[in-house]
Amino acid sequence: MKDPVYRFAEFELDSAAGELRKGTTSIRLQDKPMRLLVVLLENPQRIVTREQLRERMWDSRTVIEFEQGINAAMKKVRDALGDTADKPRIIETVAKRGYRLRVPVEIVRTEISEVPAAVEVDPIPEIAPPPARNRRRWLMAAMFPVFLLALGFWWHATAETSVRPTQIHSIAVLPLRNLSPDPDQEYFVDGITEDLISKLAQTLPQRVISRTSVMRYKEARMPIAEIARELDVEAIVEGAVTRNGDRVSVTVQLIDAHQDRHLWADKYERRIEDIASIEEELSHAIAAQVSDVLGQHLAHHPPARRVEPQAYEFCLLGRHHWNQHTPADFARAEQYFKRALEIDAQYAPAWAGLADVYALWPYYASIDMRQSFAQAERAALRAIELDDSLPEPHATLGLLVVGTRDWARSAEYFRRALALNPNYAPAHHWYASWFLFAARHGEALAELQVARRLDPLSPVINADSGHMLYVMRRYDEARVLLKRAMELQPGFGQPHATLALVELESGNRSEAETQARAALALDPQNPRTLGESGYIFAALGKRAEAEQLLAALETMAARGAAVLSFPALVKLGLGRRKEALDDLERIAHSSNGVGLPGVDQWHAFDDLFADARVRELVSQAR
């Protein structure tokens, strides 16, 4: 862009005219303060170092005391903006680093360069048509200046294109900043971020990074280029949300991550009941900057529905707690989604959120799986009945139906979810379980790799990818991803349990025990953790501890809170082979849990699969 006009707070800066304005009042700024302000406006809400300011404000051959020069220029800028260093409203000082513009910036106009003088042409006078025999010569003569003009525009466009970014194949929406007077509106701003990600993911064919990964940068003070490298994206969206009463203002900008420059910016303001329209317009505007398929999407997507403000907020709170993935937070999420539905029983996202709560809750707490899964299915079907364009309930149903061994229906739900949103990481993640239970391990790993590309910083996806590599006996690769999951979420027990299996089968018995104990300490109520750790203890000869875990698992299984594969796993470690076989038969005739096809992911069951009875049961189940 050349000579843009920047709008920020109550000010506007015309960089071409070198003029700072507040309303109709022009505010005079000298050259160096003006250059300093432009650099900050080019990098809103990001740290600009003093070294960066020095490079932009002075020629490299200039000999001057830069520190004093920057301080003097900054004082003049703050005076012009009515700002102060001790109580900054617009520009804050970042100790020992530089400065940050606190407010969002909107680029409201870009000047277009004139056509080079060499191709300027005089207006073509109106003349009568020539005789027919001279028409071809006349046409060539008349068109020649037009050709020159077109050539000039082609040259100009080519020159402009050379500084534009390469085609964008991937994008990340960083957590929007809360600029509301009320700091407790963080959940509201995070919810808008998540909705924007979801809508962009549905709109764009490009890869859109999922919420879990971008939320890790909420308080990060990192250069845009570094964040882009970590997420492996070419474009970044960042911005801010301000809520005052029943009004919501969202300001965003699109950044070329490779060149670290602004491509587009805009501001949207509405009443809160029209928040869905803001999110829709915003996602379409961003999509139009990076893709040419927007029209195809709009033709098949229903218009945004007005939302009851309280229902919307309860739904945001529900999603906020669901994303924490703890038993207590699942309980809170359930209550918030129910409160949203009390206000608006036709609000499909609340039904979809409730379905997700019931679908995952049993994996994190010892609650009745059959009852929870039945509630999840009812909620997901209701969400689809109200809005068939939501990918989330389709993916949830795909996961639920895997456990009933209705393979065709489960696959159809997953395919529908991915047709609606190819960027929905949980759909790829859960679809991998379908391939795992079908013993199509290569395809399961491929789906997990897609999920990890979309959500590279998800602890769960990294852990399950590590587990899949364990299943395929690719132990070195498994260790890398399991340890990555531990780094991403130190309190997460699952990767420790899987790593214990890897180490046991690699002959590292001491490390296997260490990891099993770590898993139990972090996740003592998870049936999977109890089963895998119990098997490790039994294999290491620690029978008393293994028996204790087995007793806990059988109690859980009796009340429907655990599948029988986990007690069977511990029994195999204890050498109680017949009892384990009996458990497998009971699994084969049960619709509760993952079913018999999933047990071969644990190598402890390999010997049992040599038994003709087990092979027949598995064949019937698959």
C-alpha positions as CSV (number, residue, x, y, z in Angstrom):
1,M,0.0,0.0,0.0
2,K,1.2,3.5,-0.7
3,D,0.4,6.6,1.5
4,P,-2.5,5.1,3.5
5,V,-4.7,7.1,5.7
6,Y,-4.8,5.7,9.3
7,R,-7.7,6.1,11.7
8,F,-7.1,5.4,15.4
9,A,-8.9,6.5,18.6
10,E,-10.3,9.9,17.7
11,F,-7.5,10.8,15.3
12,E,-6.8,10.4,11.6
13,L,-3.3,10.6,10.0
14,D,-2.9,11.2,6.3
15,S,0.6,9.9,5.5
16,A,0.6,11.4,2.0
17,A,-0.2,14.9,3.2
18,G,1.8,14.5,6.5
19,E,-1.2,15.7,8.4
20,L,-2.6,14.6,11.7
21,R,-6.3,15.5,12.3
22,K,-8.7,15.3,15.2
23,G,-12.1,15.9,13.8
24,T,-11.8,19.1,11.7
25,T,-8.8,20.3,13.6
26,S,-5.3,19.8,12.0
27,I,-2.5,19.1,14.5
28,R,1.0,20.0,13.4
29,L,3.8,17.4,13.7
30,Q,7.4,17.8,12.7
31,D,9.1,15.2,10.4
32,K,10.7,12.9,13.0
33,P,7.6,12.7,15.3
34,M,5.5,12.0,12.2
35,R,7.8,9.2,11.1
36,L,7.7,7.7,14.6
37,L,3.9,7.8,14.7
38,V,3.7,6.2,11.2
39,V,5.9,3.2,12.4
40,L,3.6,2.7,15.4
41,L,0.5,2.9,13.2
42,E,2.0,0.3,10.9
43,N,2.4,-2.1,13.9
44,P,-0.7,-1.5,16.1
45,Q,-0.9,-3.4,19.4
46,R,2.6,-4.8,18.9
47,I,5.9,-3.8,20.4
48,V,8.1,-1.6,18.2
49,T,11.7,-1.6,19.4
50,R,13.8,1.5,19.6
51,E,16.1,0.0,17.1
52,Q,13.3,-0.3,14.6
53,L,12.4,3.3,15.2
54,R,16.0,4.4,14.7
55,E,16.2,2.6,11.3
56,R,13.0,4.3,10.1
57,M,13.6,7.8,11.5
58,W,17.2,8.4,10.5
59,D,19.5,7.5,7.6
60,S,22.2,5.0,8.4
61,R,24.9,7.7,7.7
62,T,23.4,10.2,10.1
63,V,25.4,10.8,13.3
64,I,23.1,11.7,16.2
65,E,22.3,10.7,19.7
66,F,19.4,8.4,18.8
67,E,18.1,7.8,22.3
68,Q,17.6,11.4,23.0
69,G,16.1,11.9,19.5
70,I,13.6,9.1,20.0
71,N,12.6,10.4,23.4
72,A,12.1,14.0,22.1
73,A,10.0,12.7,19.2
74,M,7.9,10.5,21.4
75,K,7.2,13.4,23.8
76,K,6.0,15.5,20.8
77,V,3.8,12.7,19.6
78,R,2.2,12.2,23.0
79,D,1.7,15.9,23.4
80,A,-0.1,16.0,20.0
81,L,-2.3,13.1,21.1
82,G,-3.0,14.4,24.6
83,D,-1.4,11.2,26.0
84,T,1.1,10.7,28.8
85,A,3.8,8.2,29.6
86,D,2.7,7.5,33.2
87,K,-1.0,7.0,32.3
88,P,-0.9,5.9,28.7
89,R,-4.2,5.8,26.7
90,I,-2.8,5.5,23.2
91,I,1.0,4.7,23.4
92,E,2.6,2.8,26.2
93,T,6.3,2.4,27.0
94,V,7.5,-1.2,27.2
95,A,10.4,-1.2,29.6
96,K,13.8,-1.8,28.0
97,R,12.2,-2.8,24.7
98,G,10.3,0.1,23.0
99,Y,6.7,1.2,22.5
100,R,3.3,-0.2,21.7
101,L,0.3,1.5,20.2
102,R,-2.6,0.3,22.5
103,V,-5.5,1.1,20.2
104,P,-6.6,-0.7,17.0
105,V,-5.9,1.0,13.6
106,E,-8.2,1.2,10.6
107,I,-6.8,1.8,7.1
108,V,-9.5,3.9,5.5
109,R,-7.9,4.8,2.1
110,T,-4.9,4.0,-0.1
111,E,-3.7,6.4,-2.7
112,I,-3.1,5.0,-6.2
113,S,0.0,6.0,-8.0
114,E,-0.4,7.9,-11.2
115,V,0.3,6.2,-14.5
116,P,4.0,7.0,-15.5
117,A,4.4,10.1,-17.6
118,A,5.9,8.1,-20.4
119,V,2.5,6.5,-21.2
120,E,0.3,9.5,-20.7
121,V,-2.0,10.2,-23.7
122,D,-4.1,13.1,-24.8
123,P,-7.9,12.6,-24.9
124,I,-9.0,11.2,-28.2
125,P,-11.2,13.8,-30.0
126,E,-14.6,12.7,-31.3
127,I,-14.5,12.4,-35.1
128,A,-16.7,11.0,-37.7
129,P,-16.2,7.4,-38.9
130,P,-13.8,7.2,-41.9
131,P,-14.8,5.8,-45.2
132,A,-15.1,2.0,-45.1
133,R,-11.9,1.4,-47.1
134,N,-9.9,3.4,-44.5
135,R,-11.6,2.0,-41.4
136,R,-9.0,-0.6,-40.6
137,R,-6.1,1.9,-40.7
138,W,-8.2,4.4,-38.7
139,L,-9.0,1.8,-36.1
140,M,-5.4,0.8,-35.6
141,A,-4.4,4.5,-35.3
142,A,-7.2,5.2,-32.8
143,M,-6.4,2.1,-30.7
144,F,-2.7,2.7,-30.5
145,P,-2.9,5.3,-27.6
146,V,-5.3,3.0,-25.8
147,F,-2.8,0.2,-26.2
148,L,-0.2,2.4,-24.7
149,L,-2.5,3.3,-21.8
150,A,-3.2,-0.4,-21.2
151,L,0.5,-1.1,-21.3
152,G,1.0,1.5,-18.7
153,F,-1.6,0.1,-16.4
154,W,-0.1,-3.4,-16.9
155,W,3.3,-2.1,-16.0
156,H,1.9,-0.4,-12.9
157,A,-0.1,-3.5,-11.8
158,T,3.0,-5.6,-12.3
159,A,5.1,-3.3,-10.2
160,E,2.4,-3.3,-7.5
161,T,2.0,-7.1,-7.6
162,S,5.7,-7.6,-7.0
163,V,5.4,-6.3,-3.4
164,R,2.1,-8.1,-2.7
165,P,2.2,-11.3,-0.7
166,T,2.3,-14.7,-2.4
167,Q,-1.0,-16.6,-2.6
168,I,-2.3,-17.2,0.9
169,H,-2.7,-20.9,1.7
170,S,-3.1,-20.7,5.5
171,I,-4.3,-18.2,8.1
172,A,-4.6,-17.8,11.9
173,V,-6.9,-15.6,13.9
174,L,-5.0,-14.4,17.0
175,P,-7.1,-13.9,20.2
176,L,-8.9,-10.5,19.9
177,R,-8.0,-8.1,22.6
178,N,-10.5,-6.9,25.1
179,L,-10.7,-3.1,25.1
180,S,-13.9,-2.9,26.9
181,P,-14.2,-0.9,30.1
182,D,-15.1,-4.1,31.9
183,P,-12.1,-6.5,32.1
184,D,-14.6,-9.4,33.0
185,Q,-15.6,-9.4,29.3
186,E,-12.7,-11.6,28.4
187,Y,-15.0,-14.7,27.9
188,F,-17.1,-12.5,25.5
189,V,-14.1,-11.5,23.4
190,D,-12.7,-15.0,23.4
191,G,-16.1,-16.3,22.2
192,I,-16.1,-13.8,19.3
193,T,-12.6,-15.0,18.4
194,E,-13.8,-18.6,18.4
195,D,-16.8,-17.8,16.3
196,L,-14.7,-15.9,13.8
197,I,-12.3,-18.8,13.5
198,S,-15.2,-21.2,13.0
199,K,-16.9,-19.1,10.3
200,L,-13.6,-18.5,8.5
201,A,-12.9,-22.2,8.6
202,Q,-16.3,-22.9,7.0
203,T,-15.9,-20.2,4.4
204,L,-12.3,-20.7,3.2
205,P,-10.7,-23.5,1.4
206,Q,-7.4,-22.4,3.0
207,R,-6.1,-24.0,6.2
208,V,-7.4,-22.1,9.2
209,I,-5.7,-22.8,12.5
210,S,-8.1,-24.0,15.3
211,R,-8.9,-22.2,18.5
212,T,-6.8,-24.4,20.9
213,S,-3.6,-23.4,19.2
214,V,-4.2,-19.7,18.7
215,M,-5.4,-19.1,22.3
216,R,-1.9,-19.9,23.5
217,Y,-0.9,-16.5,22.1
218,K,-3.5,-14.6,24.2
219,E,-1.0,-12.9,26.4
220,A,2.1,-13.5,24.2
221,R,4.3,-10.6,23.4
222,M,5.9,-12.0,20.2
223,P,6.6,-10.6,16.7
224,I,3.9,-11.6,14.2
225,A,6.5,-13.3,12.0
226,E,7.5,-15.6,14.9
227,I,4.0,-16.6,15.7
228,A,3.4,-17.3,12.0
229,R,6.4,-19.5,11.9
230,E,5.3,-21.5,15.0
231,L,1.8,-22.0,13.5
232,D,3.1,-22.4,9.9
233,V,0.8,-19.9,8.4
234,E,1.2,-17.1,5.8
235,A,-1.4,-14.6,7.1
236,I,-2.5,-13.4,10.5
237,V,-5.7,-11.7,11.6
238,E,-5.6,-9.7,14.8
239,G,-7.8,-7.0,16.3
240,A,-9.8,-5.9,19.3
241,V,-13.3,-5.9,20.7
242,T,-15.0,-3.1,22.6
243,R,-18.3,-3.6,24.4
244,N,-20.2,-0.7,25.9
245,G,-23.7,-1.6,27.1
246,D,-25.6,-3.1,24.3
247,R,-23.1,-2.0,21.6
248,V,-20.3,-4.1,20.3
249,S,-17.4,-2.8,18.1
250,V,-14.9,-5.2,16.4
251,T,-11.8,-3.9,14.7
252,V,-9.6,-6.3,12.8
253,Q,-6.7,-6.2,10.4
254,L,-5.2,-8.8,8.0
255,I,-1.4,-9.1,8.0
256,D,1.0,-10.7,5.5
257,A,3.0,-12.7,8.0
258,H,6.1,-13.1,5.8
259,Q,6.5,-9.4,5.0
260,D,4.9,-8.3,8.3
261,R,2.8,-5.6,6.6
262,H,-0.9,-4.8,6.6
263,L,-3.1,-6.0,3.8
264,W,-6.5,-4.8,5.0
265,A,-8.4,-3.5,8.0
266,D,-11.9,-2.6,8.9
267,K,-14.3,-1.9,11.8
268,Y,-17.7,-3.2,12.5
269,E,-20.2,-1.9,15.1
270,R,-23.7,-3.2,16.0
271,R,-26.1,-3.9,18.8
272,I,-25.3,-7.1,20.6
273,E,-28.3,-8.9,19.3
274,D,-26.7,-8.5,15.8
275,I,-23.4,-10.0,16.8
276,A,-23.9,-13.0,14.5
277,S,-24.2,-10.5,11.6
278,I,-20.9,-8.8,12.6
279,E,-19.2,-12.2,12.7
280,E,-20.7,-13.2,9.3
281,E,-19.7,-9.9,7.6
282,L,-16.3,-10.0,9.1
283,S,-15.5,-13.5,8.0
284,H,-16.8,-12.8,4.5
285,A,-14.7,-9.6,4.3
286,I,-11.5,-11.4,5.4
287,A,-12.3,-14.3,3.0
288,A,-12.7,-11.9,0.1
289,Q,-9.2,-10.7,0.7
290,V,-7.6,-14.2,0.5
291,S,-9.9,-16.3,-1.6
292,D,-12.1,-16.3,-4.7
293,V,-14.6,-18.9,-3.6
294,L,-16.7,-16.8,-1.3
295,G,-19.6,-16.6,-3.7
296,Q,-19.9,-20.4,-3.8
297,H,-20.0,-20.5,0.0
298,L,-22.6,-17.8,0.3
299,A,-24.9,-19.5,-2.1
300,H,-25.1,-22.6,0.2
301,H,-25.0,-20.9,3.6
302,P,-28.0,-19.5,5.4
303,P,-28.1,-15.9,6.5
304,A,-27.1,-15.1,10.1
305,R,-29.9,-15.3,12.6
306,R,-30.5,-12.6,15.2
307,V,-29.5,-13.8,18.7
308,E,-31.0,-13.2,22.1
309,P,-28.1,-11.4,23.8
310,Q,-28.4,-13.4,27.0
311,A,-28.6,-16.7,25.2
312,Y,-25.5,-15.8,23.2
313,E,-23.6,-14.9,26.3
314,F,-24.6,-18.1,28.2
315,C,-23.5,-20.1,25.1
316,L,-20.1,-18.3,25.1
317,L,-19.7,-19.1,28.8
318,G,-20.6,-22.7,28.1
319,R,-17.9,-22.9,25.3
320,H,-15.4,-21.2,27.6
321,H,-15.8,-23.9,30.2
322,W,-16.1,-26.8,27.7
323,N,-12.7,-25.8,26.3
324,Q,-11.0,-26.4,29.7
325,H,-11.8,-30.2,29.5
326,T,-12.0,-30.9,33.2
327,P,-14.9,-32.6,35.0
328,A,-15.8,-29.5,37.0
329,D,-15.8,-27.3,33.8
330,F,-18.0,-29.8,31.9
331,A,-20.5,-29.5,34.8
332,R,-20.4,-25.7,34.5
333,A,-20.7,-25.8,30.7
334,E,-23.8,-28.0,30.9
335,Q,-25.5,-25.4,33.2
336,Y,-24.6,-22.5,30.9
337,F,-25.8,-24.2,27.7
338,K,-29.1,-25.2,29.5
339,R,-29.6,-21.6,30.6
340,A,-29.1,-20.4,27.0
341,L,-31.8,-22.9,25.9
342,E,-34.2,-21.7,28.6
343,I,-34.0,-18.2,27.0
344,D,-34.0,-19.5,23.4
345,A,-34.9,-23.1,22.8
346,Q,-34.3,-22.7,19.1
347,Y,-30.7,-21.7,19.4
348,A,-28.8,-24.5,17.6
349,P,-25.3,-23.6,18.8
350,A,-26.4,-24.1,22.4
351,W,-27.8,-27.6,21.5
352,A,-24.5,-28.4,19.7
353,G,-22.5,-27.3,22.7
354,L,-24.6,-29.4,25.1
355,A,-24.0,-32.4,22.8
356,D,-20.3,-31.9,23.0
357,V,-20.4,-31.7,26.8
358,Y,-22.2,-35.1,27.1
359,A,-20.1,-36.7,24.4
360,L,-16.7,-36.0,26.1
361,W,-17.6,-35.8,29.8
362,P,-17.4,-39.6,30.4
363,Y,-13.8,-39.6,29.1
364,Y,-12.7,-37.3,31.9
365,A,-14.9,-38.5,34.8
366,S,-16.5,-41.7,36.1
367,I,-20.0,-41.0,35.0
368,D,-22.5,-43.3,33.3
369,M,-21.4,-43.5,29.7
370,R,-24.6,-44.9,28.3
371,Q,-26.7,-42.2,29.8
372,S,-24.3,-39.4,28.8
373,F,-24.0,-40.6,25.2
374,A,-27.8,-40.9,24.9
375,Q,-28.1,-37.2,26.0
376,A,-25.4,-36.2,23.6
377,E,-27.1,-37.9,20.7
378,R,-30.5,-36.2,21.5
379,A,-28.9,-32.8,21.7
380,A,-26.8,-33.2,18.5
381,L,-29.9,-34.3,16.5
382,R,-31.9,-31.3,17.8
383,A,-29.0,-29.0,16.8
384,I,-29.0,-30.5,13.2
385,E,-32.8,-30.2,13.0
386,L,-32.5,-26.5,13.8
387,D,-29.5,-25.8,11.7
388,D,-28.1,-28.5,9.4
389,S,-25.2,-26.2,8.4
390,L,-23.4,-26.6,11.8
391,P,-20.5,-29.0,11.4
392,E,-20.0,-29.6,15.2
393,P,-23.1,-31.8,15.9
394,H,-22.4,-33.9,12.8
395,A,-18.9,-34.7,14.0
396,T,-20.2,-35.4,17.5
397,L,-22.7,-37.9,16.2
398,G,-19.9,-39.5,14.2
399,L,-17.9,-40.0,17.4
400,L,-21.0,-41.3,19.3
401,V,-22.1,-43.8,16.6
402,V,-18.6,-45.3,16.4
403,G,-19.3,-46.9,19.8
404,T,-22.4,-48.6,18.5
405,R,-20.5,-50.2,15.6
406,D,-22.9,-48.7,13.0
407,W,-19.9,-47.9,10.8
408,A,-21.7,-46.6,7.7
409,R,-23.8,-44.1,9.7
410,S,-20.8,-42.9,11.7
411,A,-18.7,-42.4,8.5
412,E,-21.6,-40.5,6.9
413,Y,-21.7,-38.1,9.9
414,F,-18.0,-37.5,9.7
415,R,-18.1,-36.9,6.0
416,R,-20.9,-34.4,6.4
417,A,-19.1,-32.5,9.1
418,L,-16.0,-32.3,6.9
419,A,-18.0,-31.2,3.9
420,L,-19.4,-28.3,5.9
421,N,-16.0,-27.4,7.4
422,P,-12.9,-29.1,6.1
423,N,-10.9,-27.1,8.7
424,Y,-12.8,-28.5,11.7
425,A,-9.9,-30.2,13.6
426,P,-12.1,-32.3,16.0
427,A,-13.8,-33.9,13.0
428,H,-10.5,-35.1,11.6
429,H,-9.4,-36.1,15.0
430,W,-12.5,-38.1,15.8
431,Y,-12.7,-39.6,12.3
432,A,-9.3,-41.1,13.0
433,S,-11.0,-43.2,15.7
434,W,-13.3,-44.6,13.0
435,F,-10.2,-45.8,11.0
436,L,-8.5,-47.1,14.2
437,F,-11.5,-49.3,15.1
438,A,-11.6,-50.5,11.5
439,A,-7.9,-51.5,11.7
440,R,-7.1,-49.0,9.0
441,H,-4.1,-47.5,10.9
442,G,-2.5,-45.6,8.0
443,E,-5.7,-43.7,7.3
444,A,-6.2,-43.0,11.0
445,L,-2.7,-41.5,11.2
446,A,-3.4,-39.4,8.1
447,E,-6.5,-37.9,9.7
448,L,-4.6,-37.2,12.8
449,Q,-1.8,-35.5,10.8
450,V,-4.5,-33.2,9.2
451,A,-5.9,-32.5,12.6
452,R,-2.5,-31.6,13.9
453,R,-1.8,-29.3,11.0
454,L,-5.0,-27.5,11.8
455,D,-4.4,-27.4,15.6
456,P,-0.7,-27.9,16.1
457,L,-0.7,-26.8,19.7
458,S,-3.5,-29.1,20.9
459,P,-2.3,-31.3,23.7
460,V,-5.0,-33.9,23.0
461,I,-4.4,-34.2,19.3
462,N,-0.6,-34.4,19.8
463,A,-1.2,-37.1,22.5
464,D,-3.6,-39.1,20.3
465,S,-1.1,-38.8,17.4
466,G,1.6,-40.2,19.7
467,H,-0.8,-43.0,20.7
468,M,-1.5,-43.9,17.1
469,L,2.3,-44.1,16.4
470,Y,2.5,-46.4,19.5
471,V,-0.2,-48.6,17.9
472,M,1.9,-48.8,14.7
473,R,5.0,-49.6,16.8
474,R,6.8,-46.4,15.6
475,Y,8.1,-45.8,19.1
476,D,10.7,-43.0,18.5
477,E,8.2,-40.9,16.6
478,A,5.6,-41.6,19.3
479,R,7.9,-40.3,22.0
480,V,8.4,-37.0,20.2
481,L,4.6,-36.2,20.1
482,L,3.9,-37.5,23.5
483,K,6.5,-35.3,25.1
484,R,5.2,-32.4,23.0
485,A,1.8,-33.0,24.5
486,M,3.3,-32.9,28.0
487,E,5.0,-29.6,27.2
488,L,1.8,-28.1,25.9
489,Q,-0.2,-29.2,29.0
490,P,1.9,-30.3,31.9
491,G,-1.2,-31.4,33.9
492,F,-2.4,-33.8,31.2
493,G,-2.1,-37.5,32.3
494,Q,-2.9,-39.4,29.0
495,P,0.5,-38.9,27.2
496,H,2.3,-40.1,30.3
497,A,0.3,-43.4,30.3
498,T,0.9,-43.9,26.6
499,L,4.6,-43.2,27.0
500,A,4.7,-45.8,29.8
501,L,3.5,-48.4,27.3
502,V,6.1,-47.3,24.8
503,E,8.9,-47.5,27.4
504,L,7.7,-50.9,28.7
505,E,7.7,-52.4,25.2
506,S,11.1,-50.8,24.5
507,G,12.6,-52.5,27.6
508,N,12.9,-49.3,29.7
509,R,11.1,-50.7,32.7
510,S,12.1,-48.0,35.2
511,E,11.0,-45.2,32.9
512,A,7.7,-47.1,32.2
513,E,6.9,-47.1,35.9
514,T,7.9,-43.4,36.3
515,Q,5.5,-42.4,33.5
516,A,2.6,-44.7,34.8
517,R,2.9,-43.1,38.2
518,A,2.9,-39.6,36.7
519,A,-0.2,-40.4,34.7
520,L,-2.1,-41.6,37.8
521,A,-1.0,-38.6,39.8
522,L,-2.3,-36.2,37.1
523,D,-5.5,-38.1,36.1
524,P,-6.6,-40.6,38.9
525,Q,-10.3,-40.8,37.8
526,N,-9.8,-41.5,34.1
527,P,-10.6,-45.2,33.3
528,R,-8.1,-45.3,30.5
529,T,-5.3,-44.0,32.7
530,L,-6.2,-46.6,35.4
531,G,-6.3,-49.4,32.8
532,E,-3.0,-48.6,31.1
533,S,-1.2,-47.9,34.4
534,G,-2.7,-51.0,36.0
535,Y,-1.3,-53.1,33.1
536,I,2.1,-51.5,33.5
537,F,2.2,-52.3,37.3
538,A,1.1,-55.8,36.6
539,A,3.8,-56.3,33.9
540,L,6.4,-55.0,36.3
541,G,5.4,-57.4,39.0
542,K,3.7,-54.8,41.3
543,R,0.6,-57.0,41.7
544,A,-0.9,-55.3,44.7
545,E,-1.1,-51.9,43.0
546,A,-2.4,-53.5,39.8
547,E,-5.2,-55.3,41.8
548,Q,-6.1,-52.1,43.5
549,L,-6.6,-50.3,40.1
550,L,-8.4,-53.3,38.7
551,A,-10.9,-53.2,41.6
552,A,-11.5,-49.5,40.9
553,L,-12.1,-50.2,37.2
554,E,-14.6,-53.0,37.8
555,T,-16.5,-50.7,40.2
556,M,-16.6,-48.1,37.4
557,A,-17.7,-50.7,34.8
558,A,-20.5,-52.0,37.1
559,R,-22.1,-48.5,37.1
560,G,-21.5,-47.9,33.4
561,A,-18.6,-45.5,33.9
562,A,-15.9,-47.6,32.1
563,V,-15.7,-50.0,29.2
564,L,-14.6,-53.6,30.0
565,S,-11.5,-53.4,27.8
566,F,-9.7,-51.6,30.6
567,P,-10.3,-54.2,33.3
568,A,-9.4,-56.9,30.6
569,L,-6.1,-55.1,29.9
570,V,-5.1,-55.2,33.6
571,K,-6.2,-58.9,33.9
572,L,-3.9,-59.7,31.0
573,G,-1.0,-58.1,32.8
574,L,-1.8,-60.2,35.9
575,G,-1.9,-63.4,33.8
576,R,-5.7,-63.9,34.2
577,R,-6.2,-64.7,30.5
578,K,-9.5,-66.6,30.7
579,E,-11.1,-63.7,32.6
580,A,-9.8,-61.3,30.0
581,L,-11.4,-63.5,27.3
582,D,-14.7,-63.4,29.1
583,D,-14.5,-59.6,29.2
584,L,-14.0,-59.5,25.5
585,E,-17.0,-61.6,24.9
586,R,-19.1,-59.3,27.1
587,I,-17.7,-56.3,25.1
588,A,-18.7,-58.0,21.8
589,H,-22.3,-58.2,22.9
590,S,-22.5,-54.7,24.4
591,S,-23.2,-51.4,22.7
592,N,-21.6,-49.5,25.6
593,G,-18.2,-47.9,24.8
594,V,-15.9,-48.4,21.9
595,G,-16.7,-52.0,21.3
596,L,-14.4,-55.0,20.6
597,P,-12.7,-53.6,17.5
598,G,-10.8,-51.0,19.5
599,V,-9.0,-53.3,21.8
600,D,-6.2,-54.3,19.4
601,Q,-4.7,-50.8,19.8
602,W,-3.1,-52.2,23.0
603,H,-0.4,-54.7,22.1
604,A,-1.2,-56.7,25.3
605,F,-4.1,-58.2,23.4
606,D,-2.0,-59.6,20.6
607,D,-1.7,-63.1,22.1
608,L,-5.5,-63.2,22.5
609,F,-6.1,-62.5,18.9
610,A,-4.4,-65.9,18.1
611,D,-7.5,-67.5,19.6
612,A,-10.1,-68.5,17.0
613,R,-12.9,-67.4,19.3
614,V,-11.5,-63.9,19.6
615,R,-10.9,-63.6,15.8
616,E,-14.5,-64.6,15.2
617,L,-15.8,-62.0,17.6
618,V,-13.7,-59.3,16.1
619,S,-14.8,-60.3,12.6
620,Q,-18.4,-60.1,13.5
621,A,-18.0,-56.7,15.2
622,R,-16.2,-55.2,12.2
